[in-house]
Amino acid sequence: MSALSGCFDLGNPVDENGNSRSGSGFADPPPSTPTENTAPRISGTPSSVAVIGSNWSFTPSATDSEGDKVTFEIENKPIWAEFNDVSGQLSGMPQLGHEGSYTNIRISASDGQLKSALPDFTVNVQSATTNTAPRISGNPPRTATVGQTYMFVAQASDADGDKLTFDIANRPRWANFNTTNGTLMGTPIQGDSALYENIVISVTDGQMMASLPAFSIDVSQVATSSVTLNWTPPTENEDGTPLTDLMAYKIYYGVTEGSYPNEIWIDNPGLTSYVVDNLAPNTYFFVSTSINSGGIESDFSNVASKVVN
């Protein structure tokens, strides 16, 4: 028997009644199961504070695992803001009259079938804080004398309660400056006699600055003028008991009332007068204290003043 070549023609299958059926002769595959849709994912944390006159903006992030197109929705949109349903951006600039809390704002993302939302949030609209420049005042002495202490303390305040820092331009070489309390202090020595000009003390709150008018300090050599102080020795303690252990006196003086950078220690309690010499022309203010054997110092005496020409 010779071999057969070619393909077998099986023909069309026949049903039980002899009718031909077209097809491959194999059973049809079952219908495919549709992929289950999942809601998009949305994330982001908006700022809870907006300021009058300043831009506020928030844009959430959203993804969809099936790659579906995502759109955004909002509930309880603030009246001062605009919302973009394509990007999800909520933005705006609140104006005067918009102060207050805008609550229960909800931004959601949808793929057309399912949606997910951020937790409800609140935006508090506040008035803009206006910073006020600090204030500085004071009248620095214009003269100093070789060998005597010079001191000036600038006074400053800030209406906003901000921390203040002082600065100085053209500080005399013989003086130190305290940037915390604004004190300019020093004792000129031989060779420091000169006119120190354009000294400027300023204060800043970190944003704004205020300055005293520029001033000069004229340092002169040791002067020959003097002032004689006289006093009556104390006989009682401040509580009215007899003073029996007076040990010494201290004299304080300066060219500004209330500021006494110069001190003189007098360890002879029997003295009732003292000559303060080497004073340059100026007006001087003097106070004194008494000190007992226990080292306890009294309050200042009354103020005495003297003009030295």
C-alpha positions as CSV (number, residue, x, y, z in Angstrom):
1,M,0.0,0.0,0.0
2,S,1.4,3.4,-0.9
3,A,1.7,6.2,1.7
4,L,-0.8,9.0,1.7
5,S,0.5,12.6,1.5
6,G,-1.1,15.9,2.2
7,C,-3.5,16.7,5.0
8,F,-6.5,14.7,6.1
9,D,-9.8,16.5,5.5
10,L,-11.8,15.6,8.5
11,G,-14.8,17.5,7.1
12,N,-17.3,19.3,9.1
13,P,-18.7,17.6,12.2
14,V,-22.2,16.2,11.9
15,D,-24.8,16.4,14.6
16,E,-27.0,13.5,15.6
17,N,-29.5,14.4,12.9
18,G,-26.8,14.4,10.2
19,N,-26.6,18.1,9.9
20,S,-23.1,19.6,9.3
21,R,-21.6,22.0,11.9
22,S,-18.9,24.4,11.0
23,G,-16.0,25.1,13.3
24,S,-12.8,23.6,14.5
25,G,-14.4,20.8,16.2
26,F,-13.1,22.0,19.6
27,A,-15.2,23.5,22.4
28,D,-15.3,27.4,22.6
29,P,-13.2,29.0,25.4
30,P,-15.0,30.3,28.4
31,P,-15.6,34.1,28.5
32,S,-12.8,36.2,30.2
33,T,-13.4,37.6,33.7
34,P,-13.2,41.4,33.7
35,T,-10.5,43.0,35.8
36,E,-11.8,44.3,39.2
37,N,-11.6,48.2,39.3
38,T,-10.0,49.8,42.3
39,A,-10.4,53.3,43.6
40,P,-7.6,55.8,42.9
41,R,-5.3,56.8,45.7
42,I,-5.0,60.4,46.9
43,S,-2.5,61.9,49.3
44,G,-1.2,65.2,50.6
45,T,-1.3,67.5,53.6
46,P,-2.5,71.1,53.1
47,S,-1.3,74.0,55.2
48,S,-3.8,74.9,57.9
49,V,-3.0,78.6,57.9
50,A,-3.6,81.3,55.2
51,V,-2.7,84.9,55.6
52,I,-4.6,88.0,54.4
53,G,-3.0,89.3,51.2
54,S,-0.8,86.2,50.7
55,N,-1.2,83.4,48.2
56,W,-2.3,80.0,49.6
57,S,-2.1,76.8,47.5
58,F,-2.4,73.1,47.9
59,T,-2.2,70.4,45.2
60,P,-2.8,66.7,46.1
61,S,-1.2,63.7,44.5
62,A,-3.3,61.0,43.0
63,T,-2.7,57.7,41.2
64,D,-4.8,54.9,39.7
65,S,-3.5,51.3,39.5
66,E,-5.5,50.6,36.3
67,G,-4.2,53.8,34.6
68,D,-7.7,55.3,34.5
69,K,-8.1,59.0,34.0
70,V,-8.4,60.7,37.4
71,T,-10.4,63.8,38.0
72,F,-10.9,65.8,41.3
73,E,-13.8,67.1,43.3
74,I,-14.2,69.4,46.3
75,E,-16.7,70.0,49.0
76,N,-17.0,73.1,51.1
77,K,-14.6,75.2,49.0
78,P,-13.5,78.4,50.7
79,I,-15.1,81.5,49.1
80,W,-11.8,83.1,48.5
81,A,-10.3,80.1,46.7
82,E,-10.4,78.5,43.2
83,F,-10.4,74.7,42.5
84,N,-9.0,72.9,39.4
85,D,-10.8,69.6,38.8
86,V,-8.0,68.4,36.5
87,S,-5.0,68.9,38.8
88,G,-6.8,69.1,42.1
89,Q,-5.2,72.4,43.0
90,L,-7.0,74.5,45.6
91,S,-5.5,78.1,45.7
92,G,-6.4,81.7,46.4
93,M,-5.5,84.9,48.2
94,P,-7.8,85.8,51.1
95,Q,-8.6,89.4,51.5
96,L,-9.8,91.6,54.4
97,G,-13.1,90.2,55.6
98,H,-12.1,86.6,54.9
99,E,-10.7,86.1,58.4
100,G,-11.9,82.9,60.1
101,S,-11.9,79.1,60.0
102,Y,-13.0,77.3,56.8
103,T,-13.9,73.8,58.0
104,N,-14.8,70.4,56.6
105,I,-13.0,70.9,53.3
106,R,-12.8,67.6,51.4
107,I,-10.9,66.9,48.2
108,S,-11.5,63.6,46.4
109,A,-10.2,61.8,43.3
110,S,-12.3,59.7,41.0
111,D,-11.7,57.3,38.1
112,G,-15.2,57.6,36.9
113,Q,-16.4,54.7,38.9
114,L,-14.8,54.8,42.3
115,K,-13.4,57.7,44.3
116,S,-11.3,58.2,47.4
117,A,-10.9,61.4,49.5
118,L,-8.4,63.1,51.8
119,P,-9.4,63.5,55.4
120,D,-11.5,66.6,55.9
121,F,-9.3,69.7,56.7
122,T,-9.6,73.2,58.0
123,V,-7.9,76.4,56.8
124,N,-7.6,79.3,59.3
125,V,-7.3,82.7,57.7
126,Q,-5.4,85.2,59.8
127,S,-4.6,88.9,59.5
128,A,-1.1,89.7,58.3
129,T,1.3,90.5,61.1
130,T,2.8,94.0,60.6
131,N,6.2,94.3,62.2
132,T,7.0,97.5,64.0
133,A,10.5,98.9,64.1
134,P,12.1,99.1,67.5
135,R,12.6,102.4,69.3
136,I,15.9,103.6,70.7
137,S,16.6,106.7,72.9
138,G,19.3,108.2,75.0
139,N,21.7,111.1,75.3
140,P,25.3,109.9,75.3
141,P,27.9,112.2,77.1
142,R,30.0,114.1,74.6
143,T,33.1,114.3,76.7
144,A,35.5,111.8,78.4
145,T,38.6,112.2,80.4
146,V,41.8,110.1,80.4
147,G,41.8,107.8,83.4
148,Q,38.1,108.1,84.1
149,T,35.4,105.7,83.1
150,Y,33.0,106.6,80.4
151,M,29.6,104.9,80.2
152,F,26.4,105.2,78.2
153,V,23.5,102.8,78.1
154,A,21.1,103.1,75.1
155,Q,17.4,102.5,75.9
156,A,15.4,100.5,73.5
157,S,11.9,98.9,73.3
158,D,9.9,96.9,70.7
159,A,6.1,97.1,70.4
160,D,6.0,93.5,69.1
161,G,8.1,92.1,71.9
162,D,10.8,90.9,69.5
163,K,14.3,90.1,70.8
164,L,16.5,93.1,70.3
165,T,20.2,93.3,69.4
166,F,22.4,96.4,69.5
167,D,25.2,97.4,67.1
168,I,27.7,100.3,66.9
169,A,29.5,102.0,64.2
170,N,32.8,103.9,64.7
171,R,33.3,102.6,68.3
172,P,36.1,104.4,70.1
173,R,39.2,102.1,70.4
174,W,39.3,102.5,74.2
175,A,35.7,101.4,74.7
176,N,33.8,98.2,74.7
177,F,30.2,97.7,73.4
178,N,27.6,95.3,74.7
179,T,25.3,94.1,71.9
180,T,22.8,92.7,74.4
181,N,22.1,95.8,76.5
182,G,23.5,98.6,74.4
183,T,26.2,99.7,76.9
184,L,29.2,101.7,75.6
185,M,31.8,101.7,78.3
186,G,35.6,102.2,78.7
187,T,38.4,104.2,80.3
188,P,40.6,106.1,77.9
189,I,44.3,106.1,78.7
190,Q,47.3,108.3,77.8
191,G,47.4,108.6,74.0
192,D,43.6,108.3,73.6
193,S,43.0,112.1,73.7
194,A,41.2,112.9,70.5
195,L,37.7,113.7,69.1
196,Y,35.9,110.4,68.2
197,E,33.2,111.3,65.6
198,N,30.2,109.8,63.8
199,I,29.5,107.2,66.5
200,V,26.2,105.5,65.7
201,I,24.4,103.1,68.1
202,S,21.5,101.2,66.5
203,V,19.1,98.4,67.5
204,T,17.4,95.8,65.4
205,D,14.5,93.3,65.9
206,G,15.9,91.1,63.2
207,Q,13.8,92.8,60.5
208,M,13.9,96.5,61.1
209,M,16.4,98.9,62.6
210,A,16.4,102.2,64.5
211,S,19.4,104.3,65.3
212,L,20.4,107.2,67.6
213,P,21.7,110.3,65.8
214,A,25.4,110.2,65.2
215,F,27.5,111.7,68.1
216,S,31.0,112.5,69.1
217,I,33.1,112.0,72.2
218,D,35.9,114.4,72.9
219,V,38.5,112.8,75.1
220,S,40.8,115.2,77.0
221,Q,43.8,114.8,79.1
222,V,43.6,114.7,82.9
223,A,42.0,117.9,84.0
224,T,42.9,119.9,87.1
225,S,39.4,120.9,88.2
226,S,38.0,119.3,91.3
227,V,34.9,119.1,93.5
228,T,34.8,119.0,97.3
229,L,32.1,116.8,98.8
230,N,31.0,117.2,102.4
231,W,28.6,115.0,104.4
232,T,27.3,114.3,107.9
233,P,28.2,110.8,109.1
234,P,25.2,108.5,109.6
235,T,24.3,107.5,113.1
236,E,21.5,105.0,112.5
237,N,20.8,102.0,110.5
238,E,18.0,102.0,108.0
239,D,15.8,100.1,110.5
240,G,16.3,102.9,113.1
241,T,18.8,101.1,115.3
242,P,22.1,102.8,116.3
243,L,24.9,102.5,113.8
244,T,27.9,101.3,115.8
245,D,30.1,99.6,113.2
246,L,30.5,102.1,110.4
247,M,33.6,100.9,108.4
248,A,33.7,102.9,105.1
249,Y,32.1,105.1,102.5
250,K,31.8,104.8,98.7
251,I,31.3,107.7,96.4
252,Y,29.8,107.2,93.0
253,Y,29.7,109.8,90.3
254,G,29.2,110.4,86.5
255,V,28.0,113.0,84.0
256,T,24.5,111.5,83.7
257,E,22.1,111.5,86.7
258,G,21.3,107.9,87.6
259,S,24.4,106.5,85.8
260,Y,27.5,106.4,88.0
261,P,30.4,104.5,86.5
262,N,33.1,106.0,88.7
263,E,33.6,104.8,92.2
264,I,35.8,105.9,95.1
265,W,36.3,103.8,98.2
266,I,37.0,105.7,101.5
267,D,38.1,103.3,104.2
268,N,38.3,106.0,106.9
269,P,34.8,106.3,108.5
270,G,35.9,109.4,110.4
271,L,36.1,111.6,107.3
272,T,33.3,114.0,106.6
273,S,34.7,115.5,103.3
274,Y,36.5,114.3,100.2
275,V,38.0,116.1,97.1
276,V,37.3,114.5,93.8
277,D,39.9,115.8,91.4
278,N,41.0,115.4,87.8
279,L,37.5,116.4,86.5
280,A,37.1,117.7,82.9
281,P,34.6,120.5,82.3
282,N,31.1,119.0,82.6
283,T,28.2,118.7,84.9
284,Y,28.8,115.9,87.5
285,F,26.3,114.0,89.7
286,F,27.4,112.4,93.0
287,V,25.9,109.9,95.4
288,S,27.4,108.1,98.4
289,T,26.8,105.0,100.5
290,S,27.8,103.8,103.9
291,I,29.3,100.3,104.6
292,N,29.3,98.5,108.0
293,S,31.8,96.0,109.3
294,G,29.7,93.2,107.9
295,G,30.1,94.5,104.3
296,I,26.5,95.6,104.1
297,E,26.1,98.7,101.9
298,S,23.3,101.3,102.4
299,D,21.1,102.7,99.6
300,F,22.3,105.7,97.7
301,S,22.2,109.1,99.4
302,N,20.5,112.0,97.8
303,V,22.0,113.3,94.6
304,A,24.5,116.2,94.6
305,S,25.4,117.9,91.3
306,K,28.2,120.3,90.4
307,V,29.1,122.1,87.2
308,V,32.9,122.0,86.6
309,N,34.2,124.7,84.2
